[in-house]
Amino acid sequence: MNARGPDFDELVGPEVEPRERERLLRVHEALVEAGPPPELSSRLATPLSPKVVPVAWRRRTGVLALAAALGAAAFTVGFLVSDYGGRSTDRVIAMSGAGGASASLAIFEVDDAGNWPMELDVKGLAPPASSRLYQLWLTKNGELEALCGSFLAESDGTTVVPLNAPYRLREFDGWVVVEQGSKEPVLTT
Amino acid sequence: MHRALEILPEHERPVIELAYWRGLSQSEIADSLGIPLGTVKTRTRSALARLAQELDGTLE
């Protein structure tokens, strides 16, 4: 990249029709001129390392205050972009909770309809009270916002379960697992 | 332009951000995101075309 931004020819390649090329070039120049948006994606807010893009998820007060108090070390979050069992992942979210509970949420490439297929691998969950289900939620500003599915765990607190998030993920700022009917997270980012 | 970026799908926006505002080459973006170089190029062209459509009439 230079002062005029990335190499346009490298970006679009040689096979673009002249008229389309002209159109894309205007966008390219506008992007260079505009510079980064003030709220540049948090994925870019910290230095990149190969295949790992850390992100600092915002933690808010309210129902997630208890989770925040469990300590920053227990809430390590990362976008790990890698191949995952032969499927192409968009990112992998690390989750953790009290008593050594942890989870890895692999989010696969979004489909054409806007679904984000996912696989949640949990370990060490305590048995839920009164045989309730666990639920995975997207959160925003410390509140449960969008349900992404329910699941059960084995007696030792482990399971691997497919889930789905039919939402625009950038509109949310975290993930939590709660017991059905509860707002207290047992796992969080 | 910044508002127009909001219309990009989740899988296209990072390639634009990394190319334009982190200065990564297409190969470096492929490495960083763990996707093939061809996918980076496809997503970049698609994102630029999507932005062009969104901004049609304003960039003349």
Interface residues (C-beta under 8 A of the other chain):
Chain A: M1 G5 P6 E10 L11 V12 G13 V16 E20 R23 L24 R26 V27 H28 A30 L31 V32 E33 A34 G35 P36 P37 P38 L40 S41 R43 L44 L48 P50 K51 V53 V81 S82 D83 S88 T89 D90 E109 V110 W116 R168 L169 R170
Chain B: M1 H2 L5 P9 E10 H11 R13 P14 I16 E17 L18 A19 Y20 W21 R22 G23 L24 S25 Q26 D31 S32 L33 G34 I35 K41 T44 R45 L48 A49 L51 A52 L55 L59 E60
